[in-house]
Amino acid sequence: MLDLIKPKKLNKGDKIATISPSWGGAGDKDLLWRYEQGKKRLEDIFGLKVVEMENTLKGTDYIYAHPEKRAEDLMQAFSDKSINGIFACIGGSDSIRLLPYIDFEIITRNPKIFIGYSDSTVIHYMCLKAGVSSIYGPSVLVDFAENVTMSDYTVNWLKKTLFSTEIIGDIPQSEKWTSEFLPWEVENKDIQRKFKMNNGYELLQGEGIVQGRLIGGCAEVMEFIKGTELFPKIDDFDGNILFIETSEEKPEPHFIEYWLRNYGAMGVLKRINGIIWGKPKDETYYEEYKHVIIKVLAEYGREDLPVLYNLNFGHCEPKFCIPYGVMAQINCEQKTFSILESGVID
């Protein structure tokens, strides 16, 4: 059973640290403007004091060559009592290389907000192994640095999740969405990405109301941690709601089939109470993913398992935040998703 320590909430005036646990693009000369834009939003919209760790802005080449320095930044950010939260600049593909350098006791002794998504899934499972809840949510270079302005939807759920100890509650779908690719070039900074109308959550199967604690992440990155000390014990999935989303790599449907079948073989699918699935990037393979999800669940006798599809988290903007280990609910009749606790404490 998941029993995680919740971090303390953020308040205006708190100091937060930015880190580059995977890709180091935040420090590249041609992208530094984008980082500064995200940093300014953290300061102006949320009233936070933003500091960089020693290696945050050393750039792609240095960050790639020095996973031990990335881990050092993470450990120091957790250790530093003056830092109230840790925000990932962006994801990438090799946070798993930090694993040999992690002291889990440091995380356990210093619970605080860590937020990020995509390859930051690895860092979330470091926190989970340390017994600390973290937040699957926006990153500095993507959501905070969004062209022209941040989405009201994203800002609202950040404030509710990180700055409030009230129950997070029902999370409706955003009215509009985008994953349009617009190059991160300074001349594009005042061009707003094109948004499309959302078409609602879809219930792929299941009935009634189910509850469970939240566990999951980016599907591709979950594959990186299988077979390592980071992958949860099988009973950590008992009675929980699994959240899954896919990245900008847009994996072909047969990969979803293989990965889900592996969860079935491990015994995960028979233990969970439900699944929420994020909107696929660009809605690529939108229908095909639905088919393979239903197919694999049937292979393992889980035609009863509630699956709510097309939610706004992960590689889709705008997005809501998911705190690991908190109780959530899927209402199949109403096609709704709710988080039944706060994500943070006083």
N, C-alpha and C positions, 0 to 999 in steps of 0.2 A: 504494500500500500504506500502511495506517495504521501509523505508527511514532511513538507518543506517549510523552512523558516521564511516568512515574508519580510521583504526589506522595508525600511522606513520610507514614508512618502517624501516627495520633494516639496520645498517651499520656495517662494520667490526669494532671491538672494543667495540660495544655495550654490555651492561650487560643484560643477560636474567636470569630468575629464573625458576627452575624446581619445580613442585609441584606433589603431589600424591593425586588427588582429589577423588580417588576411591580405587582401590587395592593398598596396601602398599608394594608390593614385591620388589620395588627398594631398600629398606633398609634392606632386609633380607640378612643374612650373605652369603648364598649360591648364591645370585643373585647380590651382590654388584659389582662384577667384570663386570657384564653386564651393570649396570648403568654407571660405570666408562668408559667403552668402548664407550657408547653413548655420554657421556659428552665430551670425548676427540675428537670425530668426530665433535661435535658442535664447539669446539675450533679450531681444526686443519683445517677443511674443510671450515667452515663459518666465522672463525675469531672472534667468540663471547666469551665474558667472562661469564662463567656459575657459578651461585651461587644457593645454595639450600635454601629453606625457612626453618623455624625452625623445622617443622615436616616432611619434605619431606622423610627423610631416617630413620624414627623411626620404620619401619617394619610393617608387615601385621597385627599383633595382635593389636598394638597401634593404627594404622590408622583406623582399623575397629571399635574400641571401641570409637573413638573420632572424629565424624563427625564435631563437633564444631571447633576442631583444624585444620582440613582440610580447613574449610571455613575461618578460621582466616588467614591461609597461603594465600589463594586466595585473600582475602580482602587486606592484607598487600602488596601482590605483585602488586596489582592494585594501591594502595595508594603511594607506594614508587616511587618517581620521578626519582630515579637513575636506575630503572628497565625499560627496553625498550620492553620486551616481556616475555610471560609466556608460558612455554612448559610443557605439561602433560607428566609424566613419562610413563603412560600406562592407559588403561581403567579399567574395572572391572564391578561392577553391582550395586553399591549403591551411586553414586554421588547425587542421588535425596535426600539423607539424609542431604545434606548441606543446602537445601532450607530454613529452618527456621532461619538460621544464616547469610543470605546474605543481604547486604545493596546495593541495586541496584544503589543508587545515587553515591556510590564510583566508580562503573564501569562507569557510565555515565560521571562523572567528570574527569576520568582518562583513556580515550580510549587508548588501546595499544594492540598489537598482543597477542591473545591467540590461541594456536594451539594444537590440539589433535583430536582423533576420537573415535569411539565405545561409551563407557559409557560417554566420554567427551561431547557427544551430549547434555547432561543435562547442562553442563557449557556453551555451545554455546547458549542455549536458555535463560540462565541467561543474557548473553551478549545481545542477541536479545531483551529481555524485557527491558534492560537498554538503548537500541537504538544504540548499538555498533556492528559493523561487526567483526566477528572472522573467524578463518581459520580451516576448516575441513581437517586435514592432519596428517602427521607422528607423532609418539610418540617416546620418548627417548629410551625405552627398546626394541622397535620393529625395526623401520626403521633406526634410528641413530646408533643403536647397532648391526645392521645386521652382521652376521658372515663374516669374511674376509674383506669385503669392502661394502660401501654403493652403491646402484644402481645409475648409472649415470642418469637414468630417474628421480628418486626421487630427486637427488641433483639438477638437472636442473629446475624442477618445484618448488622446494623450493626457489631457487635463483630468479626465475622469479616472484614468488608470494609474497615473504616476503622482498626481497631486491631491488625491482625495481618498479618504478611508471609507467612503460610502460604498454600498453595494453597486457594482458596475451596471448590472441590470440587462434589460433587453437590448440587443444590438441589431437594429434594422440594417438593411442593405443601403449603401449610398445610392443617391439618385442617379449619379453619373460615374463613369470610370474611364481611365485611360491607361494604356501601356505603350503609347506612341513613342517610337524612338526618335528623339531629336538630339543630334550630337551635342555633347557638352562643350560647346565652343562659346567663348565670351560674347561673340556677336549674336548668339541666339538667346541670350539671357532674358531678353524682354519679349520673347515669343512664347505665348502660352500653348501648351500641348492641347491637341484636340480631344475632347471628351465625347463619349457615347452614352446613350441611355442604358441603364441597367435593366435586366428583365426578371429580377426577383430570385430568391432562393429556390432551389429545386429539391424536392424530396425524392431521392432515387428509390428508397425502400424503407420499410419500417412503419410502426404505428405506436400510438400512445405517447407517453412522456418518459424520457430517460434522463438520468443525471450521472455525472461522473467527473472526476478530476481531469484536468487538461494536460495532455502530454503529446508531443509530436515535433513537427518542424518541417524543413524543406526535404522533400522526398529524396533527391539526389544526395544531399549531405548526410541524411540518415544512413545511407549506404556506406559512407566513409567510417562511421563509428561502429557498425556491426562488427563483432568479433574483437572489439577493444574493451578496455576496462570502463569506457564511458557508456557503453550500451546498457540500458537499465536491466535490472533483474526481471525475470519474467513476471513475478508477482507484482511488480510496479505497475503493470498494465491492468491489474484486476479491477473491474468495474469502472474503468476510466473512459473518457472520450478522447479519441485519437484525432489530432488535427494534422492535416497533410496539405502541402501545396508544392507546386513545381516551379522551376526557375526559368530564366530567359533562355536556357538551353533547349526548352520545349521538347522534352524527351518523347520519343515515339511511343505509341500506346503499348507496344509489346514490352517495353521496359517497365511500365506501370504494372502490367500483368505479372512480370517476373518478380518485381519487388513485393507486391502484395502477396503473391503466392509464398514468398519466403516468410512473410509475417504469419501466414497460415501454418507453414511447416514448423515455425518456432513456437506456435501455440498462442500467439498474440491475438489473433482474430477471435478465437473462442472466448477470450477473457474480457474483451472490451465491451462497453455498453453502447457505443455509437462512434460515428466518424463525422467530422466536418471537413469539407474539402474546399480549398481556396480556388478562386477563379483562375483558370489556366492563363498563362501569359499570352496576351493578344487573342485570347479565346481559341488558340490553336489546339486542335484535337479535342475541342469541347465535347462533342458528341461521342467520340471514340473512347475517351476516358470513362465516360459514364458506362459504356458497354462493358469494358474490361473490369471495372469495379464490381459491377453486379455479377459478372461471370465468375470472378475469383471468389467472391463471398459465397456464392452458391456451391462452389467446389468444396468449401469447408463447412457446409451446412448452416451458413449464417444469412439465409434469406430473410431472417427476422431482424437483422441488425439495422437500426436507423442510420441513414446516410443523408446528410444535408449538404448540398452541393452549391458552388458558385458564391462563396463568401468572400468578403473584402479583407483579406490578409495576405501577407507575403508579397509576391511579385505582381502587385496590382496597386494602382493608386486611384483614389485615396484608400487608407487602410485603418482598421482598428487594431488594438493591442491584445495580446493573449498572455496572461500571467500563467506560468507553469504551476501545476499542482492545485489550482483553485477549482472549486466546484462549479460546474456549468450544467446547462440543461438544453436538450433538443425537444421541442414540441412538434411532433409529426403532424398533428391535425392542423395546427396553425402555421406550420413551416417557419418556426422562429428559433432563434438561438439566444440564450441568455447566460450571463455570468452571474452566479448567485452570491458572490462574495466581493469584497474589495481585493485589489491586487497588492495593496501596501498597508502598513500600520503606522500609527502615530509614533 
